[in-house]
Amino acid sequence: RLSQEDLEFLNVNTHYTEDTISEWYKGFKKDCPDGKLTPDSFMKIYSKCFTEENLTEFCDHVFRTFDSDGNGFIDFKEFLLAMDVTSCGTPEEKLGLFFILFDVDGNGWIDLMEMKRLMRCIHTMVESNKSKIGLSETPEQQAKEIFKQMDVNSDGRVTKEEFLNACLVDQKLIELLTSHSEACFIQ
């Protein structure tokens, strides 16, 4: 059973009612009886959205993003907070999650290598749909272009503020970064 403290926390920090939170909790416990969503279980969920052969690395990044305390599993609070941001969050909140996704080492900024790594991962995942979503450049070229656009002060680091500002003023950039994972991550 979900503790009253967790229920109140989620009620205050999400857009969900207590009844909705309780329903989500029942489903979560049904899928994760021990209350822990593991990387393998997470991948099974995501495999419904993408082809499995290209999924592993992307799932690792998304799992890391949702596992906010870094303990190796997603508990119900982390799960529901992530669901809330991806379904009800403001563009800034959604982009904040995306920033964490790209900040692979968690140091508070994105460097060019992280950008290239994620762009390669995204390209691999959507290989069969490249023409549908406009991926004609190599991931490395795309990463360099995006990075140059975001790194306003040219210090080799894209901060969260630079990331958010670049995405919020350039709709094409936000579409490029989010269209590949839209079905399961940014909605």
N, C-alpha and C positions, 0 to 999 in steps of 0.2 A: 504494500500500500504506500502511496505517495504521502510523505510527511506533510503536516499542516504548514510547516515552515517553508518547504519547497513549493507547495501549492501557492502560498501567499507571495513568495519571491517571484514565481513565474507569472502570476496574475499581475503583479506590479510592473514587471520588466518585459512583458510581451503584450501583444494586442489580443490575447485570447482570454475568454471567460473561464471561470473555475470549472464549469461543466465541460467545456471544450478541452481544457488541460487534462481533466480526468479521463476523457475519451481517448486522447492521444496516449496517455499513460497506459491505459488498458492494452492498446494496440502494440505499444513499445514492449510491454512486459510479455505479451503473447509471442512476439518475435525474438525477444531477448529476455528469457525468464530470469537470468541472473542480474538483469539491469545494466548489462554492458554490451554495447555494440562494438564488436571486434572488427579489425580491418577486413577479415575474410567475409564476415556478414555484410559489412558495408559495401564490399565489392559486388556481392550478389545483388544487392539493391540497385546499384549503379549499372549493372550489366543489363538491366531492363531498358536502359536509355541509350547505351552505346554498344558497339561490337566488342566482345570480350577480349579479343587478341590485342587491342590497342588500349586497353583500359587500366592496366595495373599501375603504371606510373601516375596517371592522372588521379586515380582513386587515392593513391598515397598522399598526393598533395591536398586533395579535398579533405581527406580524413584528418590530416595534420591540422588543417584550418579549423575544422569543427571540434577537434580534441583540444580545447582551449587550455586545459591544465597540463597537457603533455604526458598524461599517465598511460597512454597506449590504448585507451578505449574511450568511447563516447557514452557518457551516462545520459540519463533522461533530460536533465537540465541543459546540458550542452546541446543535445539533440533539438530540444524544443526552442532554445534560444536561436539556434542556426535556422531552423524552419521558419521562425518568426521573421528573422531578418530577410531571408530569401523570398518569403511570400508577402510580407506586409511592410518591410522596411523601406525607408526613404532611399532615393538613389545614392546618397552619401553613405548610408549604412551598408548597402549592398556592395558599393565600391570599396568600403573599408574591409569587408570580408575578402574581396578580390585582391586587395593589397596584401593581406596576410597570405593568401594563396601564392602570390608571386614572391613574397619575402621568404624564400625557402629556408634560410638559416635563422630567421627570426631576429635579426639584428636591428630592425627598425627602418631599413631602406632596401631598395632593390638595386642590385648592380647589373651590369650588362650580361654577365654569365647566367644569373638567375632568369633574366628576361629571355635569353636564348633557350635555356633549358625548358622553360614553360611553353614557349612558342613551338619548339620541336615536339614536345609532348602533345600539344593541341593539334599540330599538323598531322602527327601520326594517328591520332584518334579520328580525325575527320578526313583521312586520306581519300576515301571514296566519295566524299561530298565536297571536295575542294571547289569545283566549278559553281556549286550552288551557293557557297558562302563567300566567294571572291578571294580565295587564297591562291594567288598566282605566283607570288614571290616565295623564295625559300624562307624557312623560319628564321634563319640567321639575318637575312636582309630585313625582314619584317621587324625583328627584335631591335636591330640597330636603328631603324627609322623611328619606331615607337619610343625607344629609349632617348634618342636625340630630342624628340619633341617634348618628352616629359622632363628631362634633366635641364631645367631652365637655367640654373646657375653653372652648368657644365662642370660639376665637381665629381662626376663619375658615379653619383648616387642619386636615386630617385626616392625622395622622402614621401611619406604618406600624403603630406600637403601637396607636393608637386603632382603626385599620382591623381589625387582627387581633382585638383584644379584642371589638369590636362583633360581628364575624362569628362568633367562637367561642361567644359566649353567646346568640346569636339565630339559631336554625336557619332561621327564615323569611327572614332577611336573606341568609344564605349561599345559600339556594335561589334567591332573587330575583336575586342577582348572578351565579350560576353556571349556572342552568338553561338559559339561552339559548345558551350556548356549550359545553354539556356534551359534546356528541357529538365535538367535535374538540379541546377545550382542557382542561377540567377533568373528569377521569374518576374 
